[in-house]
Amino acid sequence: MAKRVWKIRLNTKSESILGSLFEARGLASDEQIKFFFDPQYQDHHDPFMIKDMEKAVTRIKKVCEENKKITIYADYDADAVTAAAVLLRFFKQCGYQNINYYIPDRFTEGYGMNQDAITVLKERGTNLIITVDCGINAFESVLKANELGIDVVITDHHQLTPHPLKGEGALPEAAAVVNPHRPDDPYPFKGLTGVGVAFKLVQGLLKAGVFTVPPGWEKWLLDFVAIGTVADCQSVLGENRIFVKWGLYVLGKSRWIGLKKLLQMAGIDRSEMDTYKIGYIIAPRINAAGRMEHADAALKLLLTDDEMEAEALAQNLERLNRTRQEQTQRILSEAREQMILLGDQKILLAAGEGWHKGIVGLVAGKLTEEFYRPVLVMDKTAEEATGSARSIGNFNIIEAIGHSKEILVKYGGHPQAAGFTLRSEHIETFRRNLLEYAETSLTDEDLFQVLHYDALVRLEQVTPEFIEFICKFEPTGQGNPKPRFLLSGLKVQKISAIGQDGKHLRLHVSSEKQTIGCIGFGMGHLAAKFAEGSLVDVICEPQFNEWNGQRSIQLRLVDMDLHEPC
């Protein structure tokens, strides 16, 4: 299991809790603080600051003037599905009808553009492909499109991988390559998601006057942008803060019937939208389509304007999500058994037959949290193994995987998450290569999970006013974690394991002047460790608990240990 160490997020010069919170989030000036708490839509960057945006807009304009067919080519995760929804909803609003979309099948085609799909699109009469959330490394597929007379506009946010012949920084020979991660791109914000880049394309088309919509209409697309940004675990600072904050507002008032049905069936109160609801309730349902069957089921839901169809499609996503949850638990259990046998290896790899390819990434993520090691989980057949990897800290998993590029069929992704395919006969060689790489790249200290807190506070300081101020730090997520605090020397009262199989922990903690209830999700096993009356230190996220119309203060526990006097 993961070894943990507690550390203050930043040793700040400030003596106040507020100052510590600001410094830890890089908020130094009044202007930065104002933007953080009150980002305005008009503060977004000029879309034409992105390299090739002008080329993309010009090419799309020409195709639309000639009424030629456009195909939106998307990946199958929530970022890509929402990106496709942004462009398709936009073109529909503009009255452009000669457009369709293509999403590859995760299981038969795999990630990204492929040459067979290009051939199919040629047969369907496509003249221009606009990629969303993919394409930056699709050199061969773009060449195939060029050979067939199809232009390609790439919109993507993934890292470039070195071309085997052209080397670092090489780009596919597309009509335009719109990606802030291009080495030559001057765009000031590099954290855009696939849906964020797609939305910048919409802004570019509007600014250039290619299409006209009612003033501000494009803001109705921000609910999709918020969902994709949070689902892809990208920063909620910078320009993304504008998109996510206002996207949450739009999501509460969404005009898309399919999205409203999804929220309704998931039991979400639309008046209280936050990043947690996106990350743990909405995004998993959208992702379930591509993981379990085909992402088309999710995109259709986001595009439909028919209430009965929306009802049926939302019910289908609920079914797929339940199946996904059941299979995740089964594979998680089997993979965990393999990893326990691996002992203290610095990188953990598990492979099994019949492990659903759409779920191995979820399992890798959960096991990374549990063991605090980089984890790779693969579904294997006699011939081939396809897997997903998740990393820890600053360990670049895509570089580690690339250390074995000579035996990989394909690979790609981010420093923290990647996918790959190799022949099954090479699995053990792959494992050895990963472990060799880890020996020089991962120290023993790297394998301690650091739990950061923002400041040390007294229990008496946790007041309703204190929590109301913390709530203003929303939207939270990557780059702006929920404020966490260390409380020391608290007395345990009324401790018990609750929930199914005693999975969760409930207790009260007290100081001389205050008593507050606590909840620890997934911490039920600690009930036997701490006796009533014992003194503990906790890292927690103070919050309001609403139940039966009553509101009370609650500490959501992140970790708890016996008190160690200074």
Phi, psi and omega in degrees: 000163185295137173267133188241148173222141181263135178217146174292142186300319180206128175284092187272163175278344185287143176264356181254154177298317181300314179298322178296318179297317181295311183298320182295340180253014176071024182264100186254326185253162176300324180295317179295319180294318179298315180297320181301313184274340184217062179289130181256146182304321184291354178278359181294158181282155175298122182301334183281001170285341177283132179304137176073003178299319180297319177298317181298313181297317180297317181292318179295319179302315182297316180297318181292322178297329180266003180053044178268162188280132175250138173241126173274117183255113187243157167282185187247013177262179186296326177298313182290319181297317178291327177297316177297319179298321178302309183290318182291320176296321180295310181297325178296316179300326181279355178083011179273118189254344184276065186211145174215190179219162178219126174238121180294153176283124182305324191269330181255338182244327182082186186289144167081188181288145174222155189292326178297321179295323179298319178298317178299316181294325176298317180295332179274359175090018180292134176254331181220129173256128170249114179277150171229129177064021178196170173110342188294335179246017185269059185300310185291320181293323178292320176299319178300315179299317179300317180298327182270004178081021178255126174280152179231128169250115181268126167239122187204168176224006182283161177290148173281137171259146184300135176286137184301333181251320186271345174081199184296142172081358180291144181241150172301150183276064181265166177297329176203144177235102184258101183203115181301343180273002171303138180302332183261014184271127182271002187303133188287345181237117185264359188268011179298146173269181175301317179290329176295318178294320177299320179293324176297326176296318175301313178300320180295317179297322179288317181297325180280354179076019178296320176227160172235142176226165175306142183309126178081001183303325185300340179295338176294345178274353186291339175296319176297319182296318179296316181299310182295323181292314179291319180300326182271008175055042177263167185302142173254029172251179178059216183297329178299332180296322176299310185295319183286316181299310181284333175295322176296320178298313180294322180301324177293342181238018190311140178265359183271117187298324180295318178294321178296321178294320178299314179296320181297313182290333178277357178074030182267130174281113185292344181280349183229069181273140175209175184292331177299315182297324176292308188293327187248350182235308185283305184301317179301327179289319177294317180293333183301327180299306181291331180287319190262325182223270180212138183296345177307325181297325179283317182295321177302321180297320181286342184258341186289147173244010182256125186294319181293319177295319179299319179301312182294318181292322178293321176298321179297319178296323176299317179298313181297323180292322177296316178298318179300317180297317181296314182290328177300316181296320180295310182294322179302315181296316182291318180292322179299319179301317178297319186287329176298323180290339181282348178067228188262027177301145185285334173235134183250132181229131177229145180219141179210152177276139179078012174279124186300124183300331182283353186246342186301330177293319177298316180296317178301319179297316180294320181287330174298318177295320185289315185262345187048058172222154166300135185233136174236129181235130186233141165267127183235149169243184178297331185262317194220151176234133179238129186218174176231150181232146173228147187240181180232154173048230181259013180286121184274100186289330180291327175291320179298316178294319179298341175299342179245026188301334182290342179249004180268139173287316175196160176198162179179170177141209184245170175301332182259347183207137183209163175232157184199160175221139176210165176287141186300330180295344182260006185301314183291324174297318178301315179299314180298318179298318179297317181293323176297316179297319183294328182300326181261352186243345180237120176271167177298326179294328179298337186269006170268126178285118180270119175261113183269144170232156186273328183194158172271126179230159174270153181301326181294339180281345182276089183246168175304321180294323178298315181290321177300324178291318179301323181299336180289350178281353174293150000283136178259164181158210180301131180086339178218072182294157175304135178303130180238149185224150174262126173241132192239145173069039180268146180269132181280135175224145171049059182266137179199155172272138183227172177083180181299126180060024179060037187288331187248166185240134174232137177199172170241146175235150184219153169245193180293333188243351190212146173230133182224142177282152181228151173229133178236102182287130181073015184244018183302331181296344181279350182300327181279346184275331187243120179273154175300136181096345179287156179262135184227159167249142180226147164255131188210166173243103179297141182206170172268141173248121181253124181210124179054040178078001179256141179243130179221163177279140180217145173258120173272112186288138171258320176200159181212141178212163177297143184293134174244107181301142179291000000 
